[in-house]
């Protein structure tokens, strides 16, 4: 079992925009076209459904905020951990699988 990940891979996942991560990991992720951000004009509101529930997530670049749980963070790994209730290792594996397709090894 793999216990550590390549530093370059982790850096790339941490820099992955949160909206891109949501589109990869969610059953459905729909941007709210009626949302008008109050602070940063690049912020988008998403209605997201995963196997763990439904979420309303704001994204700005790599940052994200769950409006219902009142919790946020930065990076695709943390977002994946949050919406899928996964450990760090499982979140990285999920993002890798979604990026490169199923692992057949």
ROBA-512582 format. One line per field, with one value per residue (C-alpha): residue number from 1; x, y negated, z; chain. Coordinates in pm, 1 decimal, decimal comma. Layout:
# residues N
i	[NUM;...]
X	[X;...]
Y	[Y;...]
Z	[Z;...]
ch	[A;...]
This chain:
# residues 105
i	[1;2;3;4;5;6;7;8;9;10;11;12;13;14;15;16;17;18;19;20;21;22;23;24;25;26;27;28;29;30;31;32;33;34;35;36;37;38;39;40;41;42;43;44;45;46;47;48;49;50;51;52;53;54;55;56;57;58;59;60;61;62;63;64;65;66;67;68;69;70;71;72;73;74;75;76;77;78;79;80;81;82;83;84;85;86;87;88;89;90;91;92;93;94;95;96;97;98;99;100;101;102;103;104;105]
X	[0,0;129,7;183,5;330,1;278,6;516,9;561,1;496,2;167,1;52,1;150,5;-43,0;-352,8;-331,0;-321,0;-615,7;-902,9;-1185,1;-1448,5;-1245,4;-1215,1;-1591,1;-1660,4;-1427,0;-1551,5;-1921,9;-2213,8;-2344,6;-2204,7;-2403,6;-2287,3;-2556,7;-2584,0;-2794,3;-2526,2;-2363,8;-2055,1;-2027,2;-1647,8;-1447,7;-1599,8;-1443,7;-1637,6;-1894,3;-2169,7;-2216,7;-2496,9;-2318,4;-2435,4;-2201,6;-2256,0;-2227,4;-2497,7;-2580,7;-2371,3;-2371,5;-2009,0;-1854,1;-1530,2;-1265,5;-958,9;-828,6;-1034,1;-1375,0;-1644,0;-1937,6;-2215,3;-2426,1;-2150,6;-1984,7;-1649,7;-1392,4;-1041,5;-803,8;-708,6;-871,7;-750,4;-923,1;-1237,4;-1245,9;-1193,6;-1484,1;-1752,8;-1669,8;-1572,1;-1243,8;-903,4;-614,8;-478,7;-818,1;-889,3;-558,1;-628,6;-975,0;-839,1;-567,2;-823,1;-1050,0;-755,1;-607,7;-903,7;-952,9;-647,2;-623,4;-324,4]
Y	[0,0;-341,5;-560,7;-874,2;-1073,6;-1256,4;-1621,3;-1747,8;-1556,7;-1701,4;-2052,8;-2014,6;-1889,9;-2176,5;-2424,3;-2264,4;-2514,9;-2418,0;-2433,3;-2187,0;-1956,8;-1970,1;-1875,9;-1577,6;-1438,3;-1522,5;-1319,8;-1655,5;-2006,5;-2292,6;-2652,2;-2898,1;-3145,9;-3383,6;-3425,8;-3769,6;-3760,9;-4021,9;-4027,2;-3872,0;-3875,6;-3538,8;-3366,1;-3112,4;-2937,1;-2566,9;-2328,6;-1999,8;-1644,1;-1366,9;-1023,2;-1199,3;-1462,5;-1793,5;-2105,2;-2472,1;-2557,6;-2893,6;-2873,5;-3132,4;-2980,1;-2714,2;-2841,9;-2703,6;-2759,6;-2536,6;-2785,0;-2529,3;-2382,1;-2725,2;-2564,6;-2640,2;-2576,0;-2577,1;-2315,9;-2023,7;-1773,7;-1949,6;-1998,6;-1630,3;-1532,6;-1758,0;-1669,4;-1297,7;-1255,0;-1092,4;-1073,7;-1264,9;-950,3;-845,9;-1199,5;-1208,6;-864,9;-978,1;-1288,5;-1085,4;-831,5;-1106,7;-1273,6;-961,7;-724,8;-402,6;-232,8;114,3;231,9]
Z	[0,0;-93,5;213,1;60,2;-255,6;-484,1;-377,2;-730,4;-746,2;-413,4;-520,4;-846,8;-662,9;-414,4;-704,0;-886,2;-897,6;-663,1;-937,4;-1144,6;-843,6;-784,8;-1144,6;-1106,8;-777,0;-755,9;-885,9;-1003,8;-975,4;-1120,2;-1115,2;-1007,7;-1296,4;-1082,6;-814,8;-789,1;-563,1;-290,7;-257,6;-538,8;-887,0;-974,9;-694,9;-811,3;-619,5;-687,3;-601,5;-548,9;-489,5;-376,3;-225,5;113,4;60,2;-99,0;-57,3;-152,1;-219,1;-306,3;-505,4;-584,7;-745,2;-510,1;-215,3;-123,3;136,7;231,4;311,7;499,1;716,5;748,8;676,7;411,9;303,5;15,1;-235,8;-407,7;-148,4;141,9;-65,6;-158,4;203,8;304,4;49,6;33,1;400,6;306,0;469,1;313,6;145,9;8,3;-116,8;-305,7;-452,3;-561,9;-731,7;-903,6;-1024,0;-1159,5;-1331,9;-1490,3;-1508,1;-1312,0;-1173,8;-1322,3;-1121,8]
ch	[A;A;A;A;A;A;A;A;A;A;A;A;A;A;A;A;A;A;A;A;A;A;A;A;A;A;A;A;A;A;A;A;A;A;A;A;A;A;A;A;A;A;A;A;A;A;A;A;A;A;A;A;A;A;A;A;A;A;A;A;A;A;A;A;A;A;A;A;A;A;A;A;A;A;A;A;A;A;A;A;A;A;A;A;A;A;A;A;A;A;A;A;A;A;A;A;A;A;A;A;A;A;A;A;A]
